[in-house]
Structure formats: structure tokens, C-alpha cells
Amino acid sequence: MIRMYNTDIITNITEKTEEYKKGNWISMVSPSEEEIREVCMNLNIQEDFIKYALDFEEKARIDYEEDDETTLFLIDVPIIEKEKPSEEEEEGNNIYTTMPLGMIVVRDDYFITVSLKKNKIIEELESGLSKNRLKGISSYKKSRLLLHILYKNASYFLTLLKRINRETEIAENVLKNSMKNKELLKLLSLDKSLVYLTTSLKSNEIVMEKTLRGKVIKLYDEDEDILDDAIIENRQAIEMSRIYTEILNGTMDAYASIISNNLNVVMKFLTSITIVISIPTLIASFMGMNVPVPFQNNPNGFIIMTVISVIVALISLIWLRKKGMLD
């Protein structure tokens, strides 16, 4: 899918357009091969940079093509996916992961964004531009568009990290009352999500610092301030992710110890009960042997042996309780 936007220099109003003209922002979301060829033919660029952004395994980086005078900024943006539900669950847990987002500056003429799927960053930018709600942002200000995306992306990482923290607290509260596999699996999914987000945040930081330090694109004073803010937001997200990861790992280790301890308590209790129950069985086995036994000629022999069995079992029960085997 391709959408093109162009901001009128005089009125500063941004509108959708079907015409390829200088100053366009071209938004490509899961484009087909035909759409890729169409864009590359009209802009006179190669397909490589666009296809890089469509590879889910691509890492964040900056690349430059001298022949086409195009610069690729590849960053990771956060997305939310659903796990396949287990037999105990009606729906799967959320997995917070990332995917590549390509931003291509074509000479000084066009700005292209390329992504595999719809994502909140591009959707908000399209909505804000088309409704003219973004001050200082226009399709022909390519540097400002790039920096706006970097800043919003770092802010969205922070939002998702706070959401992960809330979901962790909810799962912990449920686990305090009862140990459920569903909640433990939830914590495992969140831990996996934090690994994805932390890795992507560190990669994005390298791209932003290289942009600030390397003068990859022309930056004005105000642009540098925006980029500085984006780097600060990204570093804050990295620190939050590190803290949440440590907390979550500590929580999971604690619950693993609790589960192991509870299992030991149950096994200790069952073993003690087995010992108590086995005493009457043992006495009854002795009395059932085909050899002379006490009380075999006594008409009240059964009652006497039953009382003896109960007394011995009670004594064993009291002894085991004093030893803490029934707690």
C-alpha cells in the first residue's frame, strides 16, 4: 500500500496526492513488488533500500548510496503481537516485539518510509499531517520528518515499557493468591518482550548518535535539539527496560523458589500421612498371619487390636506434628 502526501509551501497545508513531485512524503506499508518497481522507476532509485526495510531480521543502521544520492535510516519500532493460546487460555498473551522501519531520503527531493506492517508511529504521523495538526512538520522538511519519527518512536517505547510494568504487577497480584500456569506464562512472555525491546533500543541509540555526530543529513539548531530530546528519551527507555528486566527476573526467580517450596511442603505432608496410615495396615498384616498371635482366642480381639492400632497411629501423628512434618 502506498500513500503520498505533499505540503503546499505557500499555504503549508498537507494533502494526499497521486502525483510524484518533489517534496512528497511517500508512505509504503507492506508494498507489493509492483508498487516497489513503480516508486523506484518514478524516483529513479534502486530497489535495495526499500527491500532492506522489508526484511524482518534487518538491524538498525544508516546506509548511503552514492549513485542514487539516497540515504537509508533503518530503525526498530515496537509492535504488539499475539501469542498462540495454550489449552488453558482463551487467548494468547501479548508479545511486545519490534520490526524494522526504513526512512529513505532521496536526494533533496523525496522522503520515503517503508514498513512491513501498520504501526502506530506512521499512522499517527499520517493522521497529524493530513489534518494539519503537527506544527513545524511538513512533507518537504525531510530532516524534521525523520527526527519527528525518531522522537515519537522513543516515546512509544516508553509507553509500552510502562504498559509491560503494569501487566507485570497485575500478574504478580494474581500469583499472590494462587499459582496459575497462565500468569507464570504471562511473566515469561513479558520477560521475552523486554529482551526484544532492550536490544532494539540499543540499536536505535547507535543510529541516532551517528546521525547527531556524523552529519549524515543537514541539521539546523532546532533539529539538533529535537534529536537530543529523542536520544534522551531513548536512553530513558533503555534504563527503564533494564530496571524492569531485573525486577521481572527477580520476581520469576522468587516464584520459582515459592513453587519448589510449596511442592516440598506437600510432599512432606503426604509422606507423613502415608506413615500414619501404614501403621494400622502393618498391625493388621501381622494379625492376619497363619501363626499364633495375641488375642486370637479373645472374643474382643478385633476391638482390642483396633484400639491399639488407633493409639499407635495417634502417637505417631503427635510425634510427626512435633517434628513439624505436618505443617
C-alpha positions as CSV (number, residue, x, y, z in Angstrom):
1,M,0.0,0.0,0.0
2,I,1.3,3.4,-1.0
3,R,0.2,6.8,0.2
4,M,1.7,10.1,-0.8
5,Y,1.5,13.4,0.9
6,N,2.6,16.9,-0.2
7,T,2.7,20.1,1.8
8,D,2.0,23.3,-0.1
9,I,4.9,25.7,0.6
10,I,2.6,28.8,0.5
11,T,-0.4,27.6,2.5
12,N,1.5,25.0,4.5
13,I,-1.5,22.6,4.0
14,T,-0.7,18.9,3.6
15,E,-2.9,16.9,1.3
16,K,-2.8,13.4,-0.2
17,T,-1.6,13.3,-3.8
18,E,-1.3,10.7,-6.6
19,E,1.4,12.6,-8.4
20,Y,5.1,12.1,-7.9
21,K,6.5,15.5,-7.3
22,K,9.4,17.0,-5.3
23,G,8.6,17.4,-1.6
24,N,6.5,14.3,-1.4
25,W,6.4,12.1,1.6
26,I,5.8,8.5,0.3
27,S,4.5,6.1,2.9
28,M,4.9,2.4,1.9
29,V,3.3,-0.2,4.2
30,S,3.8,-3.8,3.1
31,P,4.2,-2.8,-0.6
32,S,3.9,-5.3,-3.4
33,E,6.7,-5.9,-5.9
34,E,4.7,-3.9,-8.5
35,E,4.4,-0.9,-6.1
36,I,8.2,-1.1,-5.3
37,R,9.0,-1.0,-9.0
38,E,6.6,1.9,-9.6
39,V,8.2,4.0,-6.8
40,C,11.8,3.2,-7.9
41,M,11.0,4.0,-11.5
42,N,9.4,7.3,-10.8
43,L,12.1,8.4,-8.3
44,N,15.0,6.9,-10.3
45,I,16.4,4.8,-7.4
46,Q,17.3,1.2,-6.9
47,E,15.1,-1.3,-5.1
48,D,17.6,-2.4,-2.5
49,F,17.0,0.2,0.2
50,I,13.2,-0.4,0.1
51,K,13.7,-4.2,0.3
52,Y,16.1,-3.9,3.2
53,A,13.3,-2.4,5.3
54,L,11.0,-5.3,4.4
55,D,13.4,-7.9,5.9
56,F,12.2,-8.6,9.5
57,E,15.7,-9.6,10.6
58,E,17.4,-6.4,9.4
59,K,19.2,-4.5,12.1
60,A,19.1,-0.7,12.8
61,R,21.7,1.1,10.8
62,I,22.5,4.0,8.4
63,D,23.4,3.3,4.8
64,Y,24.3,5.6,1.9
65,E,24.1,5.0,-1.9
66,E,26.3,7.4,-3.8
67,D,24.9,6.6,-7.3
68,D,21.3,7.4,-6.3
69,E,22.2,10.0,-3.7
70,T,19.9,8.2,-1.3
71,T,20.4,7.7,2.5
72,L,18.7,4.9,4.4
73,F,17.9,5.2,8.1
74,L,16.8,1.9,9.4
75,I,15.4,1.7,13.0
76,D,13.3,-0.7,15.0
77,V,9.8,0.3,16.0
78,P,7.8,-1.5,18.7
79,I,4.7,-3.6,17.8
80,I,2.3,-5.8,19.7
81,E,1.6,-9.3,18.5
82,K,-0.5,-12.2,20.0
83,E,0.9,-15.5,21.1
84,K,-0.9,-18.7,20.1
85,P,-3.1,-19.5,23.1
86,S,-2.4,-22.7,25.1
87,E,-5.0,-25.2,26.0
88,E,-5.6,-23.4,29.3
89,E,-6.1,-20.0,27.8
90,E,-8.9,-18.5,25.7
91,E,-6.5,-16.1,24.0
92,G,-2.7,-15.8,23.8
93,N,-0.6,-13.3,25.7
94,N,0.6,-10.1,24.2
95,I,4.2,-10.1,22.9
96,Y,5.9,-6.8,22.6
97,T,8.4,-7.1,19.8
98,T,9.9,-4.9,17.1
99,M,10.1,-4.6,13.4
100,P,12.3,-2.5,11.0
101,L,11.2,0.8,9.8
102,G,13.1,2.3,6.8
103,M,13.3,6.0,6.2
104,I,14.9,7.0,2.9
105,V,16.0,10.5,2.0
106,V,16.1,10.6,-1.8
107,R,18.5,13.4,-2.8
108,D,16.8,16.6,-1.6
109,D,13.5,15.7,-3.3
110,Y,11.6,12.9,-1.6
111,F,11.2,11.3,1.8
112,I,10.1,7.6,1.9
113,T,9.0,5.4,4.9
114,V,8.8,1.7,4.4
115,S,7.5,-0.9,6.9
116,L,6.3,-4.5,6.9
117,K,3.1,-3.8,8.8
118,K,0.9,-1.0,10.0
119,N,2.4,0.7,13.0
120,K,1.4,3.4,15.4
121,I,4.3,5.8,14.6
122,I,3.4,6.1,10.9
123,E,-0.3,6.1,11.4
124,E,-0.1,9.0,13.9
125,L,2.2,10.9,11.5
126,E,-0.2,10.4,8.6
127,S,-3.2,11.5,10.7
128,G,-1.4,14.5,12.0
129,L,-0.1,15.7,8.7
130,S,-3.3,15.1,6.8
131,K,-5.2,17.1,9.4
132,N,-2.5,19.7,9.7
133,R,-2.1,19.2,13.4
134,L,1.7,18.9,13.5
135,K,3.3,22.3,13.9
136,G,6.6,22.7,12.1
137,I,6.2,19.3,10.3
138,S,5.7,19.3,6.5
139,S,6.4,16.8,3.7
140,Y,9.3,18.8,2.2
141,K,11.1,19.2,5.6
142,K,12.8,15.8,5.3
143,S,15.1,16.2,8.3
144,R,12.3,17.3,10.5
145,L,10.1,14.4,9.5
146,L,13.0,12.0,10.2
147,L,13.6,13.5,13.7
148,H,9.9,13.6,14.5
149,I,9.7,9.8,13.8
150,L,12.8,9.2,15.9
151,Y,11.4,11.1,18.8
152,K,7.9,9.6,18.6
153,N,9.4,6.1,18.3
154,A,11.4,6.6,21.5
155,S,8.4,7.9,23.3
156,Y,6.3,5.0,22.2
157,F,8.9,2.6,23.6
158,L,8.5,4.3,26.9
159,T,4.7,3.9,26.7
160,L,5.0,0.2,26.0
161,L,7.5,-0.3,28.8
162,K,5.1,1.3,31.3
163,R,2.4,-1.0,30.0
164,I,4.6,-4.0,30.5
165,N,5.3,-2.9,34.0
166,R,1.5,-2.6,34.7
167,E,0.9,-6.1,33.3
168,T,3.7,-7.5,35.4
169,E,2.1,-6.0,38.6
170,I,-1.3,-7.5,37.7
171,A,0.2,-10.9,37.1
172,E,2.1,-10.7,40.5
173,N,-1.1,-9.8,42.3
174,V,-2.9,-12.9,40.8
175,L,0.1,-15.1,41.7
176,K,0.0,-14.0,45.3
177,N,-3.4,-15.6,45.7
178,S,-2.9,-18.7,43.6
179,M,-0.2,-20.2,41.5
180,K,-1.6,-20.4,38.0
181,N,0.3,-21.5,34.9
182,K,-1.4,-18.8,32.9
183,E,0.1,-16.0,35.0
184,L,3.6,-17.6,35.0
185,L,3.4,-17.9,31.2
186,K,2.4,-14.2,31.1
187,L,5.5,-13.3,33.1
188,L,7.7,-15.4,30.7
189,S,6.2,-13.6,27.7
190,L,6.8,-10.2,29.3
191,D,10.4,-11.2,30.0
192,K,10.9,-12.2,26.4
193,S,9.3,-8.9,25.3
194,L,11.8,-6.9,27.4
195,V,14.7,-8.6,25.7
196,Y,13.4,-7.7,22.3
197,L,12.8,-4.0,23.3
198,T,16.1,-3.6,25.0
199,T,18.1,-4.9,22.0
200,S,16.2,-2.6,19.6
201,L,16.6,0.4,21.9
202,K,20.4,0.0,21.9
203,S,20.5,-0.3,18.2
204,N,18.3,2.8,17.7
205,E,20.6,4.7,20.0
206,I,23.6,4.0,17.8
207,V,21.6,5.3,14.7
208,M,20.6,8.5,16.5
209,E,24.0,9.2,17.9
210,K,25.6,8.6,14.4
211,T,23.0,11.0,12.9
212,L,23.9,13.7,15.5
213,R,27.7,13.1,15.4
214,G,28.2,12.2,11.8
215,K,26.2,14.9,10.0
216,V,24.6,12.3,7.8
217,I,21.9,14.8,6.9
218,K,21.7,18.6,7.2
219,L,20.6,19.6,10.7
220,Y,19.6,23.0,11.9
221,D,19.9,24.2,15.5
222,E,16.3,23.3,16.3
223,D,16.7,20.0,14.6
224,E,19.7,19.1,16.8
225,D,17.5,20.0,19.9
226,I,14.8,17.6,18.7
227,L,17.4,14.9,18.1
228,D,19.0,15.5,21.5
229,D,15.5,15.0,23.1
230,A,15.0,11.8,21.1
231,I,18.3,10.5,22.3
232,I,17.4,11.4,25.9
233,E,14.0,9.6,25.6
234,N,15.7,6.6,24.1
235,R,18.3,6.4,26.9
236,Q,15.5,6.7,29.5
237,A,13.7,3.8,27.8
238,I,16.9,1.7,27.9
239,E,17.3,2.4,31.6
240,M,13.6,1.6,32.3
241,S,13.9,-1.6,30.3
242,R,17.0,-2.6,32.3
243,I,15.3,-2.0,35.6
244,Y,12.1,-3.8,34.6
245,T,14.1,-6.7,33.3
246,E,15.9,-7.0,36.6
247,I,12.7,-6.7,38.6
248,L,10.9,-9.3,36.4
249,N,13.8,-11.8,36.6
250,G,13.9,-11.4,40.4
251,T,10.2,-11.9,40.6
252,M,10.3,-15.1,38.4
253,D,13.2,-16.5,40.5
254,A,11.2,-15.8,43.7
255,Y,8.1,-17.5,42.4
256,A,10.2,-20.5,41.2
257,S,11.5,-20.8,44.7
258,I,8.0,-20.5,46.2
259,I,6.6,-23.2,43.8
260,S,9.5,-25.5,44.7
261,N,9.0,-24.9,48.4
262,N,5.2,-25.5,48.2
263,L,5.9,-28.8,46.4
264,N,8.3,-29.8,49.2
265,V,5.7,-29.0,51.8
266,V,3.0,-31.0,50.0
267,M,5.4,-34.0,49.6
268,K,6.4,-33.8,53.3
269,F,2.7,-33.8,54.4
270,L,1.8,-36.7,52.1
271,T,4.7,-38.7,53.3
272,S,3.8,-38.1,57.0
273,I,0.1,-39.1,56.3
274,T,1.3,-42.3,54.5
275,I,3.4,-43.3,57.5
276,V,0.4,-42.8,59.9
277,I,-1.9,-44.7,57.7
278,S,0.6,-47.6,57.2
279,I,0.7,-48.3,60.9
280,P,-2.8,-49.9,61.2
281,T,-2.2,-51.7,57.9
282,L,1.1,-53.1,59.3
283,I,-0.6,-54.3,62.5
284,A,-3.5,-55.9,60.6
285,S,-1.0,-57.7,58.3
286,F,0.8,-59.2,61.3
287,M,-2.6,-60.3,62.9
288,G,-3.6,-62.0,59.6
289,M,-0.7,-64.4,59.5
290,N,-1.3,-68.1,59.8
291,V,0.6,-68.4,63.1
292,P,-0.4,-68.0,66.7
293,V,-1.0,-64.3,67.5
294,P,-2.1,-62.4,70.7
295,F,-5.8,-62.2,71.3
296,Q,-6.6,-64.8,68.7
297,N,-8.9,-66.6,71.1
298,N,-10.3,-63.5,72.7
299,P,-13.9,-62.6,71.6
300,N,-12.9,-58.9,71.8
301,G,-9.6,-59.4,70.0
302,F,-10.7,-57.3,66.9
303,I,-11.7,-54.4,69.1
304,I,-8.6,-54.6,71.2
305,M,-6.3,-54.6,68.1
306,T,-8.3,-51.8,66.5
307,V,-7.8,-49.7,69.7
308,I,-4.1,-50.5,69.8
309,S,-3.8,-49.5,66.1
310,V,-5.5,-46.2,66.6
311,I,-3.4,-45.4,69.7
312,V,-0.1,-46.2,67.9
313,A,-1.3,-44.1,64.9
314,L,-2.2,-41.2,67.2
315,I,1.2,-41.4,68.9
316,S,2.9,-41.3,65.5
317,L,0.7,-38.4,64.5
318,I,1.6,-36.4,67.6
319,W,5.3,-37.2,67.2
320,L,5.3,-36.2,63.5
321,R,3.4,-32.9,64.3
322,K,6.0,-32.0,67.0
323,K,8.7,-32.6,64.4
324,G,7.0,-30.2,62.0
325,M,6.2,-32.8,59.4
326,L,2.5,-31.9,59.2
327,D,2.9,-28.1,59.0
